[in-house]
Amino acid sequence: MKLGANSVLFGGFSMREAFEQIARAGYDGIELSAIDGMSEHLVLDRWQDVAGEIKALSTEFGLELLAMEQPSQDAAKMEKAFQAAVEIGIPIVNCGPGGKTGDEESLQKSIDSLGALADMAEKYGVTLCVKAHVGAAIWNTPTTLQLMEAITSPAFGIDMDPSHIYRGQENPVEAISAVISRVKHVHIRDCKGRQQNPGKPEMQANGRGDIDLLGYIRVLHESGYTGPVDLEVIGAKEYSLVQCAIIAAEARGHMQACLQACGAR
């Protein structure tokens, strides 16, 4: 497994600062945030202007480009994301599931939309990943399994996020086994309680909350998963650089300890 961090944690700072702090914390790679409003990192409307800088920063700080997160399913925006991924050398593009929980029409619409985007990703030679998300049409294991059955493209994978599964009233350690055959990316963070939001940024650091992340990583390892495990902490845009760096380092230390405890490192 490759340990990375989403640059959205450093959304209040430049890409250089994000790369530098993530490298200092000891991560293997980085997931680039293309999330409008949360960061000004990989801005897709001008991705050609930042592509060279991203590749240079990856080389300078020794961070592998593991993935990109772009939540929208807008076809034009996603095509820009795939084009940027090809040029920069990013293998995975993560997007949101869309829709709303408990609405069959909304679920089918999301599945159809994601299927079309998976076909587009296949043409570009990149992988599209989607995760179950609290409040969305695809929000738990049963709806994820429906998505997996409907989309057979080899360019499609599941992005498994234990915090959303936990807040969806499931046990992530048990849930991961049902979908592991299609998991190609992992977003990881902790959570205290099962409320809708993941809590304050510092409480999203691995080890701060209630999720059995050791058990979760053990199942990943025993299942032979070797893809990215990217920390995704949101809500820290107004935090100081020191605060963000502490969260990144604390979470990485916990992830490393989990890998060592289950014999993965």
TALIN-V45713 format. One record per helix or strand of 3 or more residues. SS is the DSSP state (~ for helix, > for strand). FROM is the first residue (numbers start at 1). TO is the last residue. Records with the same first field share a line. If there is no record, write none. Layout:
BEGIN
SS=FROM-TO / FROM-TO
END
This chain:
BEGIN
>=2-6 / 29-33 / 64-69 / 92-95 / 127-130 / 156-161 / 183-188 / 228-231
~=7-10 / 15-24 / 44-61 / 75-88 / 104-124 / 141-150 / 162-167 / 172-182 / 201-204 / 213-222 / 241-261
END
